[in-house]
Amino acid sequence: MTGNDSTKKIMRGLMMGAAFCALSVGTSFAAQTTTTTADASIVTYEQDFFVQYAPVTLLDMLQRVPGAQEILNRNRQQRGGRGAQNQGERGFGSGGDQILMDGKRLAGKSNNINDTLGRISADSVEKIELIRGTAQGLDVQSQGLVINIVLKEGASSSSTFFQIKSETKEGGDPGFEALVSHSGTQGNLEYVVSAARKSNNGFTDRTEEFFDADGVNYGERVIDNDRTERGWEFNTNLTYNFENGGVLRLNGLYETEKQNNHESRIDTGDSPANVFWDGFADESQWEIGGDYTKDIEGLGNFKFLFVINRATDLDLIDRFEDADLANPFLETVEEERELDKEKIFRASITRNIFEGQSLEVGGEAAINTSDRSFRSEEFDEDANAFVIEADDDVEIKENRYEIFAHHTFNVSSDFVVQTSLTTELSKIIANNYFPDGSLLDARDTSFTYFKPRLNMRYDVTGRDQLRATVEKKVSQLDFNNFVTSFDQRTEEFRIGNTRIRPEQLWEFLLAYEHRLANDGGSFEIEGFYRDFTDKIERVDFTEYVNLALEDTDRETFFSLVDEPGFDVARTFIDDEGSGFTDKTGNVPSATSYGANVKGSLRLGFVGLSDAVLSATYTYEKSNVINQFTLMEQRFQRQSEHRLNLNYRHDMTDIGLSYGGRASFSSDGFTSDINDYWPFSPQANFSLFVEYNIFDGIKVRADAKQLTGRRGVSTQYSYIDHIRFDELSRRAEKDTRTPRELELSIQGTF
């Protein structure tokens, strides 16, 4: 797909979004079983509202609530790896999931909220609340929508939920997955226990054509990747209601997964070669979390949360090479190990200090350790033995502490102001070791950050709301950047950097939301501006020495590149013999601005009162200095335009539902010390249909990745350094991903 094709698709999508947003201005609908608070900040969906849809799980209920699908999609995308630690998020903080249960967040990290929603029976739910803007008493701070699920109390009942699922990818064998969950009550104790078998097969393939600096095609490559995933997951959630009003919730998780991966890379043309990669991964993790709440007379509402978890990951890769496919020999052996541990403790007291005002004060401690190692050995024919090409062993310890105060002031029924101040103190110790165990490098750094936040909500009318937020944020460091790794995309080592600093930003948000009458839908537009300090990007770490000028300034050295007679070999050396070096590091400053446009619309005006169309469009313009070319560019891997569409139609008279999702992104790119890689993502489409065959039992079919393609890209590789503009080769790449058909049956009894 070309860049022009991508832009045309995005523009067509934007026109669709604009059309239904325009319709939303003046359309009204039949009343639904919902209620709204006097200040219109909370819309409540009673259980009666969902009866017509015959939901089986809590997740089924949320899929019928306008605006909830966007949050569910975001949670699904964030889940994408093994637990939260893969994403560098440690501790709780004041943010978190926008889905709460009884006003509280789930006291877990790896124990994902979406997984929990899919295990809770719909019969356990009393009502669902949509909270617009800031509100006092919530476990998270949000300037947008928060969903609060209120569970039934005191009912002595039990139910069992089951799900059987088979996913078949185009050209592959079907996988089989099963989940069983049992929930019930015993006096003051409520419990949910579940077990799941995970089984998945998949593949991707890519074709590549190579061209030299003069544009002459000199070779092709076909890459085929097949993988299997098998694992188990066990969960439990317990809630105990004490007679004195205290509530204790505990949850636990144990998960294990094994992956096998085989990839072939067949090169033809001027330099034929055949390489085969056999990979094996063994991952496991456990987690225990909980929270306790109680109203303490004279003091306020006390909350205590804790999480303790441990995750291990072992990755092994063997690479074989064979010129004629007859007798492959082992060329490279790689081993990567991770051991992550986390302990989090958070406590707070919330009390009303004056009429219409509340204050929450508290603190959090997060103790993290991470041991990571990477080792790569290559066979040396002369020595007839394997020799070490890369060996990196890093031990990391991070202690983070937060002291926070949140003040909520209900100035009037229409105007709420929330101010917060969080002080973060952290200490990071990172030790690099030589293969013999002696210390190579050590880091011992302390940080102190003050993170103020101001959030305002003004209800212009019962259906129109203005929101504004100003906030200082500080990112978490991703420990993956601390240790060396092998990038399979570029077939290069990525050197680790233990000296990275957290990324800071000031964020400014201004939003307007309009809700249609009778729960007919909503429209929201939010503008944002972000000012970054220490933006984390790829950075040039080369030690430059100019022999003629005896100058080590990188900018001065680069200024010589365009001068006549410039000779890299004569002019450049480095004092460590490591050549041109790039790592993940910090860029002093960067900015981004843009807008988020969201909307959902019930299609009652065309006779489809139980059909909902929703859309989310994001435009983001960013700017940062490329550390290799010293020129301005937008952020890497980021598309300026992103559009997501969701449609669902419930035909309640026959128990049938159908719909689909579509996503579009404009072109993006990656850039490094010796390559520039623009890409055009393929639009993604999926469809589903589900049918209630009996009361409490339904079947569902999902068709995913319907285009069968991931996208096209062009990789430009340069000699030594991209700043010298000496092209080595150009590679045109086209990546396929298999279409998927997922069949499932689920129910409760």
TORKOL-282979 format. One record per residue (C-alpha): residue number from 1; residue in one letter; x, y, z. Coordinates in steps of 0.5 Angstrom, whole numbers, m for minus. Each point is the difference from the previous one (the first is absolute). Last residue first. Layout:
// residues N
i/aa/x/y/z
NUM/A/X/Y/Z $
...
This chain:
// residues 749
i/aa/x/y/z
749/F/m50/m45/70 $
748/T/4/5/m5 $
747/G/2/0/m7 $
746/Q/5/0/m5 $
745/I/1/m2/m7 $
744/S/6/2/m5 $
743/L/2/0/m7 $
742/E/6/4/m2 $
741/L/2/1/m7 $
740/E/6/4/m2 $
739/R/3/2/m6 $
738/P/8/0/0 $
737/T/5/5/0 $
736/R/3/2/m6 $
735/T/6/5/m1 $
734/D/3/4/m6 $
733/K/7/2/0 $
732/E/4/5/m5 $
731/A/7/0/2 $
730/R/5/5/m2 $
729/R/8/0/1 $
728/S/6/3/2 $
727/L/m2/7/m1 $
726/E/6/5/2 $
725/D/m4/6/3 $
724/F/6/2/5 $
723/R/m5/1/5 $
722/I/m3/m7/0 $
721/H/6/m3/3 $
720/D/5/m5/m2 $
719/I/m3/m2/m7 $
718/Y/m7/1/0 $
717/S/m6/m4/0 $
716/Y/m7/2/m3 $
715/Q/m6/m5/2 $
714/T/m6/1/m4 $
713/S/m7/m2/3 $
712/V/m6/m4/m1 $
711/G/m6/m2/4 $
710/R/m3/m5/5 $
709/R/m4/m4/m6 $
708/G/m5/m5/1 $
707/T/m6/5/m2 $
706/L/m5/m4/5 $
705/Q/5/1/6 $
704/K/m6/m3/4 $
703/A/m6/m4/m1 $
702/D/m4/m2/7 $
701/A/m5/m5/1 $
700/R/m4/0/6 $
699/V/m5/m5/4 $
698/K/m4/2/6 $
697/I/m3/m4/6 $
696/G/m3/4/6 $
695/D/m7/m2/m3 $
694/F/1/m4/m6 $
693/I/3/1/m7 $
692/N/1/7/1 $
691/Y/4/2/m6 $
690/E/6/4/m2 $
689/V/3/3/m6 $
688/F/7/3/m1 $
687/L/4/4/m5 $
686/S/7/3/0 $
685/F/4/5/m5 $
684/N/7/2/1 $
683/A/3/6/m5 $
682/Q/7/m2/m2 $
681/P/5/4/3 $
680/S/5/4/m5 $
679/F/7/0/2 $
678/P/6/5/0 $
677/W/7/m3/2 $
676/Y/6/4/0 $
675/D/7/m3/2 $
674/N/7/1/2 $
673/I/m1/3/7 $
672/D/m7/m1/1 $
671/S/m7/2/m3 $
670/T/m7/m3/1 $
669/F/m6/2/m5 $
668/G/m7/1/0 $
667/D/m6/1/m5 $
666/S/m7/1/2 $
665/S/m4/m5/4 $
664/F/m7/m3/m1 $
663/S/m4/m5/5 $
662/A/m6/m3/m2 $
661/R/m5/m4/5 $
660/G/m6/m5/m1 $
659/G/m7/m1/1 $
658/Y/m5/m6/2 $
657/S/m5/m1/5 $
656/L/m6/m6/0 $
655/G/m5/m1/5 $
654/I/m6/0/m4 $
653/D/m4/5/2 $
652/T/7/4/3 $
651/M/3/1/m7 $
650/D/6/3/4 $
649/H/4/4/m5 $
648/R/7/2/1 $
647/Y/5/5/m4 $
646/N/7/2/2 $
645/L/5/5/m4 $
644/N/7/2/2 $
643/L/4/5/m4 $
642/R/7/2/1 $
641/H/3/6/m3 $
640/E/7/3/1 $
639/S/3/m7/1 $
638/Q/5/m2/5 $
637/R/6/m5/m1 $
636/Q/5/6/1 $
635/F/m2/7/3 $
634/R/0/5/m5 $
633/Q/6/3/m4 $
632/E/5/6/1 $
631/M/7/m1/m2 $
630/L/6/m1/3 $
629/T/1/m6/m4 $
628/F/2/m5/5 $
627/Q/m3/2/6 $
626/N/m7/2/m4 $
625/I/m2/6/4 $
624/V/m8/m1/2 $
623/N/m6/3/m2 $
622/S/m7/m3/0 $
621/K/m7/1/m3 $
620/E/m5/m5/2 $
619/Y/m7/m1/m3 $
618/T/m5/m5/4 $
617/Y/m6/m2/m3 $
616/T/m5/m5/4 $
615/A/m6/m3/m2 $
614/S/m7/m3/2 $
613/L/m6/m3/m3 $
612/V/m5/m3/4 $
611/A/m6/m4/m2 $
610/D/m6/m2/4 $
609/S/m4/6/m2 $
608/L/1/m2/m7 $
607/G/m6/4/m4 $
606/V/4/5/m4 $
605/F/m1/5/6 $
604/G/1/m5/5 $
603/L/8/m1/m2 $
602/R/3/1/7 $
601/L/6/4/m1 $
600/S/7/0/3 $
599/G/5/6/m1 $
598/K/7/1/2 $
597/V/5/5/m3 $
596/N/7/1/3 $
595/A/4/6/m2 $
594/G/7/2/m1 $
593/Y/7/2/3 $
592/S/7/m2/1 $
591/T/6/2/3 $
590/A/7/m2/1 $
589/S/6/2/4 $
588/P/7/m3/3 $
587/V/0/m6/m4 $
586/N/2/m6/4 $
585/G/2/m7/m1 $
584/T/m1/m7/m4 $
583/K/7/m1/m3 $
582/D/4/1/m6 $
581/T/8/m1/m1 $
580/F/4/2/m6 $
579/G/7/m4/1 $
578/S/1/m4/6 $
577/G/8/2/0 $
576/E/0/3/6 $
575/D/3/7/m2 $
574/D/m4/1/m6 $
573/I/2/2/m7 $
572/F/m2/4/m5 $
571/T/3/5/m5 $
570/R/5/m5/m4 $
569/A/m5/m6/m1 $
568/V/m6/5/0 $
567/D/3/4/m6 $
566/F/m3/7/m1 $
565/G/3/3/m7 $
564/P/m5/5/m1 $
563/E/m4/2/7 $
562/D/m7/m3/1 $
561/V/3/m5/6 $
560/L/3/6/3 $
559/S/m6/3/4 $
558/F/m1/m7/3 $
557/F/7/0/4 $
556/T/m2/7/2 $
555/E/m7/m3/3 $
554/R/4/m6/3 $
553/D/5/4/4 $
552/T/6/m4/1 $
551/D/5/5/m4 $
550/E/7/m1/m1 $
549/L/m1/4/m6 $
548/A/4/m5/m5 $
547/L/m1/m6/4 $
546/N/m7/1/1 $
545/V/m2/m5/6 $
544/Y/m7/m2/1 $
543/E/m2/m5/5 $
542/T/m7/m3/m3 $
541/F/m6/0/5 $
540/D/m5/3/m5 $
539/V/m7/m1/3 $
538/R/m6/m4/m1 $
537/E/m6/3/3 $
536/I/m2/2/7 $
535/K/m3/7/1 $
534/D/5/3/6 $
533/T/m5/6/1 $
532/F/m7/0/m4 $
531/D/m5/5/m1 $
530/R/m7/m3/m2 $
529/Y/m6/4/m3 $
528/F/m7/m3/0 $
527/G/m7/1/m3 $
526/E/m6/m4/1 $
525/I/m6/m1/m4 $
524/E/m6/m4/3 $
523/F/m7/m2/m3 $
522/S/m5/m4/3 $
521/G/m5/m5/m1 $
520/G/m8/m1/0 $
519/D/0/m1/8 $
518/N/m7/3/0 $
517/A/3/7/m2 $
516/L/6/0/m3 $
515/R/7/2/4 $
514/H/4/5/m2 $
513/E/8/0/2 $
512/Y/5/6/0 $
511/A/7/m1/1 $
510/L/6/4/2 $
509/L/7/m4/2 $
508/F/7/3/2 $
507/E/5/m5/1 $
506/W/7/2/3 $
505/L/5/m6/m1 $
504/Q/6/m4/3 $
503/E/3/m6/m3 $
502/P/4/m4/5 $
501/R/8/0/m1 $
500/I/4/m5/m3 $
499/R/7/m2/2 $
498/T/m1/m7/0 $
497/N/1/m1/m7 $
496/G/0/m6/m4 $
495/I/3/m1/m7 $
494/R/m5/m2/m5 $
493/F/3/m6/m5 $
492/E/m2/0/m7 $
491/E/m4/m5/m4 $
490/T/m4/6/m2 $
489/R/m7/m3/1 $
488/Q/3/m5/5 $
487/D/3/5/5 $
486/F/4/m3/4 $
485/S/1/2/7 $
484/T/4/4/5 $
483/V/m2/2/7 $
482/F/m3/6/3 $
481/N/m5/2/m5 $
480/N/m4/m6/2 $
479/F/m1/3/7 $
478/D/m5/5/m3 $
477/L/1/6/4 $
476/Q/m7/2/3 $
475/S/m2/7/m2 $
474/V/m1/7/3 $
473/K/m7/4/0 $
472/K/m1/7/1 $
471/E/m7/2/m1 $
470/V/m5/5/m2 $
469/T/m7/m2/m1 $
468/A/m7/3/m3 $
467/R/m7/m3/m1 $
466/L/m6/3/m3 $
465/Q/m7/m3/1 $
464/D/m6/0/m4 $
463/R/m6/m4/1 $
462/G/m3/2/6 $
461/T/3/7/m2 $
460/V/6/4/1 $
459/D/3/m6/5 $
458/Y/7/3/2 $
457/R/5/m5/2 $
456/M/7/2/2 $
455/N/7/m4/1 $
454/L/6/3/2 $
453/R/6/m4/1 $
452/P/7/1/4 $
451/K/6/m5/m1 $
450/F/6/1/4 $
449/Y/6/m4/m2 $
448/T/6/m3/4 $
447/F/5/m5/m3 $
446/S/5/m4/3 $
445/T/6/m3/m4 $
444/D/5/m6/1 $
443/R/2/m3/m6 $
442/A/6/m5/m1 $
441/D/4/m2/m5 $
440/L/5/m6/m2 $
439/L/m1/m4/7 $
438/S/4/m7/0 $
437/G/m5/m6/m1 $
436/D/5/m3/m5 $
435/P/m5/2/m6 $
434/F/1/7/2 $
433/Y/m5/3/4 $
432/N/m5/6/m1 $
431/N/m3/3/7 $
430/A/m6/4/0 $
429/I/m2/4/6 $
428/I/m6/4/0 $
427/K/m3/5/5 $
426/S/m7/3/0 $
425/L/m4/6/3 $
424/E/m6/2/m3 $
423/T/m4/6/3 $
422/T/m7/0/m2 $
421/L/m5/6/1 $
420/S/m7/0/m2 $
419/T/m5/5/m2 $
418/Q/m8/m1/m1 $
417/V/m5/5/m2 $
416/V/m7/m2/m1 $
415/F/m5/5/m3 $
414/D/m8/m2/m2 $
413/S/m2/m1/7 $
412/S/4/5/3 $
411/V/7/1/2 $
410/N/1/m7/1 $
409/F/7/0/3 $
408/T/4/m6/m1 $
407/H/7/0/3 $
406/H/5/m6/m1 $
405/A/7/m1/4 $
404/F/5/m4/m2 $
403/I/7/m3/3 $
402/E/3/m5/m5 $
401/Y/6/m5/1 $
400/R/4/m3/m6 $
399/N/5/m5/2 $
398/E/4/m3/m6 $
397/K/5/m6/0 $
396/I/3/m2/m7 $
395/E/5/m6/m1 $
394/V/3/0/m7 $
393/D/4/m5/m4 $
392/D/2/1/m7 $
391/D/4/m5/m5 $
390/A/0/1/m7 $
389/E/4/m3/m6 $
388/I/3/m6/5 $
387/V/4/m5/m4 $
386/F/m3/m7/m2 $
385/A/6/m5/m2 $
384/N/3/m3/m6 $
383/A/5/6/1 $
382/D/1/2/m8 $
381/E/m7/m2/m1 $
380/D/m3/5/6 $
379/F/m7/m2/2 $
378/E/m4/6/3 $
377/E/m2/1/7 $
376/S/m5/5/3 $
375/R/m1/1/7 $
374/F/m6/5/3 $
373/S/m1/1/8 $
372/R/m5/3/4 $
371/D/m1/0/7 $
370/S/m6/5/2 $
369/T/m2/2/7 $
368/N/m5/5/2 $
367/I/m3/3/7 $
366/A/m6/4/m1 $
365/A/m2/5/6 $
364/E/m6/4/0 $
363/G/m3/5/4 $
362/G/m6/4/3 $
361/V/m5/6/0 $
360/E/m7/1/m2 $
359/L/m3/6/1 $
358/S/m8/2/m1 $
357/Q/m4/6/m1 $
356/G/m7/1/m1 $
355/E/m1/2/7 $
354/F/7/0/3 $
353/I/5/m5/2 $
352/N/m4/m6/m3 $
351/R/5/m6/1 $
350/T/5/m4/m4 $
349/I/5/m4/3 $
348/S/6/m4/m4 $
347/A/4/m6/m1 $
346/R/4/m3/m5 $
345/F/5/m6/0 $
344/I/3/m3/m6 $
343/K/5/m6/0 $
342/E/3/m2/m7 $
341/K/5/m5/m3 $
340/D/3/m1/m7 $
339/L/4/m6/m2 $
338/E/2/1/m7 $
337/R/5/m5/m5 $
336/E/2/0/m7 $
335/E/4/m5/m3 $
334/E/3/0/m7 $
333/V/3/m5/m4 $
332/T/3/1/m7 $
331/E/3/m4/m6 $
330/L/m3/m7/0 $
329/F/1/m3/m6 $
328/P/m5/m2/m5 $
327/N/1/m6/m5 $
326/A/m5/0/m6 $
325/L/m3/7/m1 $
324/D/6/2/m5 $
323/A/3/6/3 $
322/D/m1/m2/7 $
321/E/m1/4/7 $
320/F/m3/m2/7 $
319/R/m2/5/5 $
318/D/m1/m3/7 $
317/I/m4/5/4 $
316/L/m2/m1/8 $
315/D/m5/4/4 $
314/L/m1/0/7 $
313/D/m5/4/4 $
312/T/m1/0/8 $
311/A/m6/5/3 $
310/R/m1/1/8 $
309/N/m5/4/3 $
308/I/m2/3/6 $
307/V/m6/5/0 $
306/F/m3/4/6 $
305/L/m6/5/1 $
304/F/m2/4/6 $
303/K/m6/5/1 $
302/F/m2/3/6 $
301/N/m7/5/m1 $
300/G/0/5/5 $
299/L/3/2/7 $
298/G/m5/1/5 $
297/E/m3/m6/m1 $
296/I/4/m5/m4 $
295/D/m4/m2/m6 $
294/K/4/m6/m3 $
293/T/3/m3/m6 $
292/Y/5/m6/m1 $
291/D/4/m1/m7 $
290/G/3/m6/m3 $
289/G/5/m3/m4 $
288/I/4/m7/m1 $
287/E/3/m1/m7 $
286/W/4/m6/m3 $
285/Q/4/0/m7 $
284/S/2/m5/m5 $
283/E/4/0/m7 $
282/D/4/m5/m4 $
281/A/2/2/m7 $
280/F/3/m4/m5 $
279/G/2/2/m7 $
278/D/3/m3/m6 $
277/W/2/5/m5 $
276/F/2/m3/m7 $
275/V/5/4/m5 $
274/N/1/m2/m8 $
273/A/4/4/m4 $
272/P/1/2/m7 $
271/S/4/6/m2 $
270/D/m1/3/m7 $
269/G/m8/m2/0 $
268/T/m3/m4/5 $
267/D/m1/0/8 $
266/I/m4/m5/4 $
265/R/m1/2/7 $
264/S/m4/m5/4 $
263/E/m3/1/7 $
262/H/m2/m5/5 $
261/N/m3/2/7 $
260/N/m2/m4/6 $
259/Q/m4/3/6 $
258/K/m1/m2/7 $
257/E/m5/3/5 $
256/T/m1/0/7 $
255/E/m5/5/4 $
254/Y/m1/0/8 $
253/L/m5/5/2 $
252/G/m3/2/7 $
251/N/m5/5/2 $
250/L/m2/3/7 $
249/R/m5/5/2 $
248/L/m2/2/7 $
247/V/m6/4/2 $
246/G/0/4/7 $
245/G/m7/1/2 $
244/N/0/m2/7 $
243/E/m3/m7/m1 $
242/F/5/m1/m5 $
241/N/m1/m1/m8 $
240/Y/5/m5/m3 $
239/T/1/0/m7 $
238/L/5/m5/m4 $
237/N/2/m1/m7 $
236/T/4/m6/m3 $
235/N/3/m1/m6 $
234/F/4/m6/m4 $
233/E/3/1/m7 $
232/W/3/m6/m4 $
231/G/5/0/m6 $
230/R/1/m2/m7 $
229/E/2/5/m6 $
228/T/2/m2/m7 $
227/R/4/3/m5 $
226/D/2/0/m7 $
225/N/4/6/m4 $
224/D/1/0/m7 $
223/I/5/5/m3 $
222/V/1/0/m8 $
221/R/6/4/m2 $
220/E/2/3/m7 $
219/G/6/3/m3 $
218/Y/4/4/m5 $
217/N/m5/5/m2 $
216/V/4/7/m3 $
215/G/m2/6/3 $
214/D/7/3/0 $
213/A/1/0/7 $
212/D/m2/m8/0 $
211/F/m7/m3/0 $
210/F/m2/m5/4 $
209/E/m7/m3/0 $
208/E/m4/m3/6 $
207/T/m6/m5/1 $
206/R/m3/m1/7 $
205/D/m3/m5/3 $
204/T/m4/m1/7 $
203/F/m2/m6/4 $
202/G/m5/m2/5 $
201/N/m2/m5/5 $
200/N/m3/1/7 $
199/S/m2/m4/6 $
198/K/m2/2/7 $
197/R/m3/m4/5 $
196/A/m4/4/5 $
195/A/m2/m1/7 $
194/S/m5/4/5 $
193/V/m1/2/7 $
192/V/m5/5/2 $
191/Y/m2/1/7 $
190/E/m5/4/5 $
189/L/1/m1/7 $
188/N/m5/3/5 $
187/G/m4/m6/1 $
186/Q/2/m4/m6 $
185/T/0/3/m7 $
184/G/1/m3/m7 $
183/S/4/0/m6 $
182/H/3/m5/m4 $
181/S/4/1/m6 $
180/V/1/m5/m6 $
179/L/5/2/m6 $
178/A/2/m4/m6 $
177/E/4/1/m6 $
176/F/1/m4/m6 $
175/G/5/2/m6 $
174/P/m2/m2/m7 $
173/D/6/m2/m5 $
172/G/2/5/m5 $
171/G/m1/3/m7 $
170/E/m4/6/2 $
169/K/0/0/8 $
168/T/m5/m4/3 $
167/E/m2/2/7 $
166/S/m4/m5/5 $
165/K/m4/2/6 $
164/I/m4/m3/6 $
163/Q/m2/4/5 $
162/F/m3/m2/7 $
161/F/m4/4/5 $
160/T/m2/m3/7 $
159/S/m5/3/4 $
158/S/m1/1/8 $
157/S/m5/3/4 $
156/S/m1/4/7 $
155/A/m2/7/m2 $
154/G/3/4/5 $
153/E/3/6/m4 $
152/K/m1/1/m8 $
151/L/6/3/m3 $
150/V/0/7/m2 $
149/I/5/1/m7 $
148/N/3/7/0 $
147/I/2/2/m7 $
146/V/4/7/m1 $
145/L/0/4/m6 $
144/G/5/6/m1 $
143/Q/4/4/5 $
142/S/2/m6/4 $
141/Q/3/m1/7 $
140/V/m1/m7/3 $
139/D/m2/m3/6 $
138/L/m7/5/0 $
137/G/m2/3/6 $
136/Q/m1/7/m3 $
135/A/m2/1/m7 $
134/T/4/2/m6 $
133/G/m3/0/m7 $
132/R/m6/m4/m2 $
131/I/m2/m6/4 $
130/L/m4/m6/m4 $
129/E/m3/m4/5 $
128/I/m2/m8/0 $
127/K/m5/m3/4 $
126/E/m1/m6/4 $
125/V/5/m5/m3 $
124/S/0/m7/3 $
123/D/m5/m3/m5 $
122/A/5/2/m6 $
121/S/5/m5/2 $
120/I/7/2/1 $
119/R/5/m4/m4 $
118/G/1/5/m6 $
117/L/0/6/5 $
116/T/6/m3/3 $
115/D/4/m1/m6 $
114/N/m1/7/m2 $
113/I/2/3/7 $
112/N/7/m4/m1 $
111/N/3/m4/5 $
110/S/7/2/m2 $
109/K/0/7/4 $
108/G/m5/m2/6 $
107/A/m4/4/5 $
106/L/m6/1/m5 $
105/R/m2/7/1 $
104/K/m6/2/5 $
103/G/m6/4/m1 $
102/D/m4/m7/1 $
101/M/4/m3/m6 $
100/L/3/5/m4 $
99/I/2/1/m7 $
98/Q/4/6/m2 $
97/D/6/m4/1 $
96/G/6/3/3 $
95/G/2/7/3 $
94/S/2/2/7 $
93/G/6/m4/0 $
92/F/0/m7/0 $
91/G/7/m3/0 $
90/R/4/m2/m6 $
89/E/m2/1/m7 $
88/G/6/m1/m5 $
87/Q/m4/m4/m5 $
86/N/2/m7/1 $
85/Q/m1/1/7 $
84/A/m7/1/m1 $
83/G/m1/m7/m1 $
82/R/3/m5/m6 $
81/G/m2/4/m6 $
80/G/m6/3/m4 $
79/R/m4/2/6 $
78/Q/0/8/m2 $
77/Q/m3/m2/m6 $
76/R/m6/m3/4 $
75/N/m1/5/5 $
74/R/0/5/m6 $
73/N/m5/m4/m3 $
72/L/m5/0/6 $
71/I/1/7/1 $
70/E/m2/2/m7 $
69/Q/m6/m5/1 $
68/A/m3/3/6 $
67/G/m2/6/m4 $
66/P/m7/m2/m1 $
65/V/m2/m6/5 $
64/R/m2/m6/m4 $
63/Q/7/m3/0 $
62/L/0/1/8 $
61/M/m5/m5/1 $
60/D/3/m5/m4 $
59/L/7/1/4 $
58/L/m4/m1/7 $
57/T/m2/m7/m3 $
56/V/m6/m4/m3 $
55/P/m4/6/m3 $
54/A/m7/m1/m2 $
53/Y/m1/6/m4 $
52/Q/m7/2/2 $
51/V/2/m1/7 $
50/F/6/5/0 $
49/F/m4/7/2 $
48/D/m4/m4/5 $
47/Q/7/0/4 $
46/E/0/7/1 $
45/Y/5/4/m5 $
44/T/2/7/4 $
43/V/2/6/m3 $
42/I/4/4/5 $
41/S/3/8/m1 $
40/A/m7/2/m2 $
39/D/0/5/6 $
38/A/m7/m3/3 $
37/T/2/m7/m2 $
36/T/m2/m4/m6 $
35/T/m4/m6/0 $
34/T/0/m6/m6 $
33/T/m6/m5/m2 $
32/Q/0/3/m7 $
31/A/m4/6/m3 $
30/A/m2/0/m7 $
29/F/5/4/m4 $
28/S/2/7/m2 $
27/T/4/3/m6 $
26/G/3/7/m1 $
25/V/7/0/1 $
24/S/1/m7/m1 $
23/L/m1/0/m7 $
22/A/6/5/m1 $
21/C/4/m5/4 $
20/F/m2/m6/m5 $
19/A/2/4/m6 $
18/A/7/2/3 $
17/G/2/m7/2 $
16/M/m2/m2/m7 $
15/M/4/5/m3 $
14/L/6/m1/4 $
13/G/0/m8/m2 $
12/R/0/3/m8 $
11/M/6/4/2 $
10/I/3/m6/4 $
9/K/m1/m4/m7 $
8/K/3/5/m4 $
7/T/6/2/4 $
6/S/2/m8/0 $
5/D/m1/0/m7 $
4/N/5/6/m1 $
3/G/5/m3/4 $
2/T/0/m6/m4 $
1/M/m3/m7/2 $
